[in-house]
Amino acid sequence: MMQMAPIIEPKQPFSLKKKIMDGRAKSTENFYDYLNEMSADMKEEQAREEDAYYRLNSLALVGDPEAVSYFMGKIEKYLRKKPFTGKFPEAYTTVTEALFHEWKGFGPAYKWFTDRAYSESPGLQFIGKQIFYKLKGVFVPYPYSMPSLERLEQLKRSLLQSDPSQQLDRNHPSAEFKMDDPLFPGRFIRIAIWIEPRVWSGFTTISMRRQIVEFMSLEDQVGSESMPAESLPMIHSLVGLFLNTIVAGSVESGKSTMANTIVGTQLLASTSCLGVVMLEKHPESILPYQIKGHRIIPIQAANEELMEAGIASLRHDPDIIYMTEMRLDEWEFYLWSGEKGYKGITGTYHTVDPEDIPYQAALAVYSKKGGNLKGHLLSALKACELVFILESVGKGKKRIAKISEIYYDKEINTVFSNDLMRWDNSLKKWTYNGYLSSSLEEKIMYRSPETARMFIGRLRELAMKHPMISPMKESVRARMVLREGM
């Protein structure tokens, strides 16, 4: 009878971390007991260094080298005095690293903040003890979870230290603010926190959005497949006409990146020094860091300050008004600027229906100020000239779904979106419409005849090759408002 050869288990690669962990496996010393004891032992020393300690404490969370070195030094000194012989959490490579991040840092999620391996991830989310991060456009579970709800509450308190003006309690169960990005100096991470009673007990939610996209030129947008190469000369000419533009789409559709592209292209193509006022509640754009030689003034203003700050900003002689994230309060200044005749207004907005944008803008102002909805709508029709609609197409890719003219037909008193470029999902290609309204054609020819002729000529060439079917769509809501009393 033939004997079977013995099965030889494959040899596992050497791991220093595993060796250390295995060597300590027999110890019964609990890591979190040790951490609590260490923290308690340091309290007296912290009290003696109160001013310096609290300054460094807030900086340690955002990876400030001086602050991190300070606390790492404290931990290493403590470890020499009282060595730790137990098993530390698997999320970390050394006990010093584990003690720092469980005491002062981001807990097991620290790699998302500090490791270049996560540099392409734009989002991180804590829901109770669970952690998720965004990878190629979708959220996936992070390799580790928070050790306890108490640790999540500690992280929440530490994050709030970056903006002392924030109020978060049962009467104010949500907050939005920003912090410096430890991975990318000069950039920031947007943070939104929900607590009980906005969410269930035990489900405190912390959502973080990182700026990961550098300024993308129109050529870069072609390279990312957000738009086709065939459209590049046409869109370049269109952007150079400085029409008042809304860049819209759903969350994570690429609208902020496209808005930066539009404003950045206008600046880079200019032979003179242009002035830009960027009006924001929370910093959104990184153009001031990336484009030099122009007067870019980033302005931050809360909801109640937006209109006043916006009007005051016009005293700085801007050529471009850039509103990086428009919700409700921002529309008042956008419409006011458009009605006063300013050109080169660009703003981003959450919607996917270009024909209804003037109505939504008017309703936002009417909800805040009252007055006459029809009057606000007529103001919106002066201010909204062009719309880019962006969409996410999966795996982190974005696409221009539409570029539309907002057309007000005074004869029949209604509003249409007139698509000039549109992705046709059945044909799997972009299609084009070469016919503008006479009012828009007259406006751009007056503004810049040479650029207007280039734009119209290129658009009509594309429309001959890839014609669009049914480019116009009426806004039923706008029609109902405009025809009241007729």
N, C-alpha and C positions, 0 to 999 in steps of 0.2 A: 504494500500500500504506500502510495507516494505521500511524503511528508510535505506539508505546506510551509513555506518560508515564513519566518516571524515577521509580523507587521512592524515596520519602523516608523515611529511618529516623526513628522518633519520637524526639524529644529527651528525654534522660534528665534527671530533676530534679537540681538541683545538690546535691552532697554534699560537705561540708567534709572529712569523714573520707576519702572517696575521693580528693579533690584532694590531701590530704596524703600519702596512701599512694601515689598515682600519681607524685607529685613525688619520692618516695624510692625508686621501684621500681628505679632503675638502681644503687642502692647495693648493695654486696656485704656490708655489715656485718651479721653475724648477731645477732639479738636475744638469743638465749640465751647466746652468747659474751659479749655486752656485759653481760648480767645477772650472769653468773658473775664477770666482772672487777669489776663494781661491788660485788658482795657481798664479794669478797676485799679490795678496797681499803678497805672500811668496817670490816673486822675489828679493825684496830688501834684505831680510834676507839671501837668497841663495847667493847673490853676496858677502856678508860679509864672508860667509863660503865656498868660491868657491872651494878650494882644497878638503876639506873633503866632500863637497856636491857632486862633480862630481865622486869621488871615490865610495861613497855610492850609487849614482844614478845607476851606472852600476851593482852594486852588488844586488840592490833591485830586479831587474828583475829575477834573478836566485835564489831568495829566501834566500839570505844570512841573517841569524837571526839578526845580528847587523844592517844591512841596513834596513830591514823590520821594526825593532823596532824603528829606527830613524824616518822613515817617518810616521809610525803609531802614534808615539808620537807627531809629528808636526800636524797631522790631528786632533787628539783628543784635543790638546791644542787650535787649531783653532775653533773646534766645541764648546768648552766651552765658547770661546769668542763670537762666533756668531753661535748659534744653528741652525741646519737645520730642518725645519718643513715640508718639502715636501715629495714626494714619490720617493724612490730610485729604481733603476732597479731590476727586479725580480730575476736576476741571483745571487744576493747577499743576505746574511742574516742580515747584519748590515750596517748602513750608513758609518761607518769607513772603513769597508772592501770594500764597493762600491767605495768610494773616492780613496782609495789606488790603487785598481786594474784598475780604469779608469784613474788614474793620472800616476802611475809608473809601474803598473803590466801588466798582460796579457789580461786585459779586461774580458769579460764574459767567455773566455776560460780558466780562471785561474784554475778551478778545474782539468782540464786534467793534468796540471803541478804540482798541489799540493795535490790533494785528492787521497788517496789510492784506492778509488772506481774505478779509471781509471788506476790503475797500470798495468793491463794486456793489455791495449790498446797500440799498437806499433806505431800508426800514428795519426797525426792531420794535417788538411789542411784548410787553409783560401783561398777562391777564391772570391775576392771582399769582400762584407760584409758577405757572407755565411761561415759557419764553418762546417766541417765534421770531424769525428773521426773514427778510425778503430776498429771494434768490431768483434772478431771471424773470422778474415780474410777478412771482407768486410767493406767498408766505409758506415757510416750511418750519418744522420744529427745530429749535436750537438744541445742540447736543446735551445741554444740562438745564436743569430747572433751578429756581431759587430755593434755598434750603428751608425757608419758612416764610409765612406771611409777615412776620415781624421784620425779617430782613428786607422784604419789599417795602414796608413802611419806612424803614430806615433810609433806603435808597430814595424814596419819594421826598423825605425831609431834606436829604443832602442836595437833591436836584433843585429844590425850591430855594436853596441858599444862593443860587446863581442869579436869582431875580427877587430881591427882598420885597418888591412891591406887590408880588402875587399874594392873593388871599385864597386859601383853600380850606374849607371846613364844611359842615353840614348845610350851612346857608349859602355857601358858594362851592358847590361840589365839582367844579371843573375849572381848569386853568390852562392857558397856553402861553408859552414863553420860549426862549432859546438859550442855548449854552454853546460855548466854544467847542469845536470838534477836536478832541485830542489827536486824531489821526491826520487831520488836515489843518495846520495852523492858518488862521485868517478866514476860515470858514466856520459855519455854525451848524448845530443840530436843532431842529424844531421839536418841541416837546409838548404833548397834550396829555393831561392827566384827568381821569375821572375817578371819583371816590363815591362811597355811599352817601346819600341815597340815590345818586345818578345811576350807580350800578349796584348789584347785590353785594351784601356783606361777604368779604372774602374774594371779591372779583375786582379789586382796584386795578385799573387799566392805565398803563403808561405807554403811549405810542410815540415813537421817535422817527423823524425823517431827516436823512442826511443829504446834504448837497454833494452829489458825486459827479455831476456833469460840468466839464469846463465849458467855456464859451464855444459854441459850435457855429461856424460860418455856414452859409448856404451850401457850399461845397461839402462841408462835413455832414450836413443833413442829407445830401445825396448819398454820401458814403455809408450812412447808417440806414439807408433805404427808406427814410421818412418821406422822400419825394424823388421823382425820377430825374435823371440827368437831362432829359429832353425839356423839362420845365424850368431849368436853372436860369437861362437868359430872361425868360418871361417874368419869373418871380423877382429876379434881381431888379428889373425895370419897375415892376409894380411897387416893391418896397421903396424904391427911390422917389416915388411920387408923394410920400409922406401923408397918405390917407389916414384918417382916424380909424384905428383898427382894434377889433376885439379878437383876442386869441382864446378860443373856448374849447372845452372838452371835459371829459370826466376826470376823476382823480387818477393821477399817474398816467395821463395820456400824452405827456410831453409838451403841454401848452406853455409852461414857464420857460422851458428850453427854447421853444420856437419864438416866444416873445423876446427873449434875450437875443436870439439870432436876428430878428427883425430890427431891433433898436441898434444892436451892435453893427449890423450891415450898414445902416444909415450913417452911423458915426465913422466907420472905416472908409466909406466911399466919399466922405466929405473932404473937400480941399480946404475948408475953413474950420475954425474952432467952434464947435456947437455947444450949446448949453442944454443940459438934461436935468430935470427935477424928477427924482424917483420918490413917489409917495407911497409909504408902506406902514402897516401896523406892526408887522414883524418882518425883519430883513428877509428878502426872498432872492434878490438878484446879486450876483457876484461881479457884474460888469464894472463897478468902480475899481475893483482890484485888477481887472484884466485888460481894460482898454484905457490907454493913456492919451493925453493930448487934447482932451475935451473937458468941459466944465460939468462934471457929473456930480450932482448934489443929492446924496441919499438922505431922505427926510423920514423920520418916524413920528407917527401921530396916532393917538387912540381915537376910537370912534367919534367921541364928542369934539375932537380937535381937527378932524379931517378937513372939513370945509374951510375953517379959518386958516389952517396951515397951508392948504392948497392955494387959496387966494393970495396969501402972503408970499408963497413961493414964486409967484409970477413976477414979483418985483426983482427977481434975480435974472430976468431976461432969458427964459428958456426957449430953445427951439423945438424941444421934444418934451412932452409930458408922459411919464411912464408910471403906470399904476400896476404894481406887480401882482397883486391879488385882490380882485374886486368881488365883494359880497353884496351887501346892501348899502352901507353908509357911503362907500366910495362913489356910487353912481351919481350922487348929487353934484360932486365936483366935476366928474367926467362930463355930465350933461351941461353944466354951467360953462365949462371951458369950451365945449364944442359950439354952444350957442353964441359965445363971444367971438367965435371965428378962429380959434386956435387950431392949427394943423399939427400933424405929427403926434397925436395922442394915441398911446398904445396901452391896453389893459388886458388882463386875463380874467376869465370868468368860467364858472362851472355850468355848462349847458351843452347840448348837442344839436339844438334847433336854431339855426341862424335867423330864420324869419321871425322868431318870437323874441329876439334879443331887445329890440326897441321897446316892446311892450313890457318885458320883464324889468328893464331899466326904469321905465316910467312908473311902474307899480312900486318899485323899491323907493323911489323918491316920494311918491304919493303916500306910501305907508308911513314914512318918517315925517313928512312936512304937511301932509294934507293938501288942500288946494283942489285943483282940477286935473283929473287923470288925463283927459284929452290934451290939455295944455302941456303936461309933462311929456306925453307921447310925441307931440310935435317937436319939442326940444330934443328928444332922443333921436328923432329922424334927421335932425341937423347934425347931431354929434356922432352917429353910428354910420360909417360909410362902407367899411370892409370887415369881413369876418373870416378868420381861419378856424376851421374845426379840426381838432386833432383826435386821434383814437389810438388805443393800445391794441396791438395785434398779437400779443403773447410773446413769451420768452424775452421780455424786456424791450421789444421793438415797438416803435411808434410809427404813425403814418398820418400824413395830411389826408383827411377824409374829404374836405371841401374847402374851396376858397370862394366866398360868395359876396356879391354886391348887395347892399341893402337898398331896395328901390321903393320909393314912395310914389305911387301913381295918383296924382292929384285929381285927375279927371274922374276916376271911379272911387277915389277916396279909400284906398286900401294899400297894404304893404306887402311886398314880396321879397324873398331872397332869390337872387339871380345867380346861380352857380356858374362860375367861370372855369373852375377845375374841380373834378369830382372823381373819387375812386369808384369804379364800377365793379362790384364784387362778383357779378355773374361773368363778366369778361376778364376779370383779374388784371385790370389795367386802369390807368387814369384816362378820363375823357375830358374834352374841353368845349367851351361855348365862346364863340368870338364876338357875340353881340352884347354891348354895354347899353345901359340906358342913356338916352341923349343928355340927361342932366349930369351924369358922371363923366361922360366923354367930354362934355363942354368944360367941366370943372378941371379935369386933368390937363386938357389942352391949354387952358388959361394958366395953370400953375407951372407947367414945364412942357412946352410943345415937343421938344426933341425926345425927352424921356417918354412922354405919352405916346408918340408915334412908334417908338421902339416897342413899347409894351403892347399896343394894339396889334401891330404887325406880327409880332411873335405869337401872340395869343391866337390870332386868326390862322396862322400857319399850322399850329397844333390842332385847332378845331377842324381844319380840313383833313388832317391825317387821322384824328381820333375824335370824331364828332360825339357830342353828348345828346341824349334824349331827355326831353322835358326838364330844362334847366331851372324853371321857375316854380316857386312854392309860396302860396299865399299864407299870411298870418291871419287866421280867423279871429284871434283875440284882438289884434290891432284893428281889424275891420269893424268889429263890434263897437269898439271905443270911438273910432273916428266917425262912425255913422250915427252915433247917438243924436236924437233930436231931428234927424233928417226925415 
